[in-house]
Amino acid sequence: MSDNPVEAHYTNPDLGAAILTALEDMGKDINRLTPDDLAAVDEFHGGQRPATMRLAELVGFTGTERVLDVGSGLGGPSRYLAWRYGLRVSGVDLTAEFVRVAQMLTRRTGLEGRVDYRQGSALDLPFADRSFDVVWSQNAAMNIADRDRLYGEMRRVLKPGGRLALQEVAAGPGGPPHFPVQWARVPAISFLLSVDETRAKLEAAGFRVVMWQDTTAEARAAAARRAGYAETAPPPLGTHLILGEDWRAMFRNSARNLAEDRTRLFNAVLERIG
């Protein structure tokens, strides 16, 4: 078990095997998978594949961009971007098990020539200055207390005029979240800012807002559907495989937090200034 409490929260050493078993049970050829085959489990963020598609449409990819996915998880969004738009994508994630599973699934989808992953901290990105056209991140910042450093690192690795594409969970006015949730079993590893605080941090880090989109309503509907799984048998393949035995409580609380305006979600596209 990792000494880092965030990595420990996400680590499930049997995850890769559980995903492959579920796919085989569904009749999939596990050596010839597509990103669509995996979308139910590897899009580990609010709204899953539809949310990734919405954010990608906001960016308006041309197919020539070099992209960094910060908090890449099991690699679902990065593989989708490579598959759908022909992009070259690198992913970085704190959780070693996520990186191992992401690499394995990328091989099985035949995308290893376009997508690569490495373990690393979002607060010390293992890439040179001005390396990327787009930095992409979905539901990663809620585990990071030092937003100034996070957004500063994202700006550092972007080329001048490069874009930052974010999907983030924000604190709502309804009070602190109910725990456990997907990103934290306890408040000690949850660091939500309000939408206004987040925007101010991004602008102070040297970004200009291009687009800002409230996606709370879409997230609320998706969370309510997931909460329904907690009352019935879940599908063979889903993000419950990642979360451990308390996944039912996480799904219920995520839906409740959104319904009670304790959490909100947004998409944003920003441009590096200077």
ChimeraX attribute file (.defattr): number of C-alpha atoms within 10 A of each C-alpha:
attribute: neighborCount
match mode: 1-to-1
recipient: residues
	/A:1	10
	/A:2	12
	/A:3	7
	/A:4	10
	/A:5	14
	/A:6	19
	/A:7	18
	/A:8	14
	/A:9	19
	/A:10	21
	/A:11	19
	/A:12	18
	/A:13	14
	/A:14	12
	/A:15	18
	/A:16	19
	/A:17	11
	/A:18	15
	/A:19	23
	/A:20	18
	/A:21	16
	/A:22	17
	/A:23	18
	/A:24	12
	/A:25	11
	/A:26	13
	/A:27	9
	/A:28	15
	/A:29	13
	/A:30	17
	/A:31	12
	/A:32	12
	/A:33	17
	/A:34	20
	/A:35	26
	/A:36	13
	/A:37	17
	/A:38	22
	/A:39	21
	/A:40	18
	/A:41	20
	/A:42	28
	/A:43	27
	/A:44	23
	/A:45	23
	/A:46	24
	/A:47	21
	/A:48	20
	/A:49	22
	/A:50	14
	/A:51	21
	/A:52	22
	/A:53	16
	/A:54	15
	/A:55	22
	/A:56	20
	/A:57	10
	/A:58	17
	/A:59	20
	/A:60	9
	/A:61	15
	/A:62	9
	/A:63	13
	/A:64	11
	/A:65	16
	/A:66	15
	/A:67	24
	/A:68	28
	/A:69	21
	/A:70	26
	/A:71	24
	/A:72	31
	/A:73	30
	/A:74	29
	/A:75	31
	/A:76	25
	/A:77	29
	/A:78	32
	/A:79	35
	/A:80	24
	/A:81	22
	/A:82	21
	/A:83	18
	/A:84	14
	/A:85	16
	/A:86	16
	/A:87	21
	/A:88	21
	/A:89	25
	/A:90	23
	/A:91	27
	/A:92	25
	/A:93	25
	/A:94	20
	/A:95	25
	/A:96	20
	/A:97	22
	/A:98	29
	/A:99	24
	/A:100	18
	/A:101	21
	/A:102	27
	/A:103	19
	/A:104	15
	/A:105	28
	/A:106	25
	/A:107	16
	/A:108	17
	/A:109	19
	/A:110	17
	/A:111	19
	/A:112	16
	/A:113	11
	/A:114	17
	/A:115	25
	/A:116	20
	/A:117	24
	/A:118	19
	/A:119	19
	/A:120	18
	/A:121	15
	/A:122	20
	/A:123	16
	/A:124	12
	/A:125	18
	/A:126	14
	/A:127	14
	/A:128	10
	/A:129	14
	/A:130	14
	/A:131	17
	/A:132	24
	/A:133	20
	/A:134	28
	/A:135	26
	/A:136	25
	/A:137	23
	/A:138	27
	/A:139	21
	/A:140	19
	/A:141	25
	/A:142	19
	/A:143	19
	/A:144	17
	/A:145	14
	/A:146	12
	/A:147	19
	/A:148	15
	/A:149	16
	/A:150	22
	/A:151	21
	/A:152	19
	/A:153	19
	/A:154	26
	/A:155	28
	/A:156	20
	/A:157	21
	/A:158	24
	/A:159	19
	/A:160	16
	/A:161	16
	/A:162	22
	/A:163	26
	/A:164	28
	/A:165	23
	/A:166	23
	/A:167	25
	/A:168	23
	/A:169	27
	/A:170	23
	/A:171	24
	/A:172	20
	/A:173	12
	/A:174	13
	/A:175	12
	/A:176	14
	/A:177	22
	/A:178	19
	/A:179	18
	/A:180	19
	/A:181	23
	/A:182	23
	/A:183	21
	/A:184	19
	/A:185	17
	/A:186	13
	/A:187	16
	/A:188	10
	/A:189	16
	/A:190	19
	/A:191	17
	/A:192	23
	/A:193	20
	/A:194	16
	/A:195	19
	/A:196	11
	/A:197	12
	/A:198	19
	/A:199	17
	/A:200	12
	/A:201	19
	/A:202	22
	/A:203	16
	/A:204	13
	/A:205	21
	/A:206	16
	/A:207	24
	/A:208	18
	/A:209	15
	/A:210	14
	/A:211	13
	/A:212	14
	/A:213	14
	/A:214	14
	/A:215	19
	/A:216	21
	/A:217	14
	/A:218	15
	/A:219	25
	/A:220	23
	/A:221	15
	/A:222	17
	/A:223	22
	/A:224	18
	/A:225	14
	/A:226	22
	/A:227	21
	/A:228	15
	/A:229	17
	/A:230	16
	/A:231	10
	/A:232	9
	/A:233	8
	/A:234	15
	/A:235	12
	/A:236	18
	/A:237	21
	/A:238	20
	/A:239	23
	/A:240	23
	/A:241	19
	/A:242	23
	/A:243	20
	/A:244	16
	/A:245	10
	/A:246	13
	/A:247	20
	/A:248	21
	/A:249	17
	/A:250	25
	/A:251	24
	/A:252	23
	/A:253	21
	/A:254	27
	/A:255	24
	/A:256	19
	/A:257	23
	/A:258	23
	/A:259	19
	/A:260	15
	/A:261	18
	/A:262	18
	/A:263	28
	/A:264	24
	/A:265	24
	/A:266	21
	/A:267	22
	/A:268	19
	/A:269	23
	/A:270	23
	/A:271	22
	/A:272	23
	/A:273	15
	/A:274	10
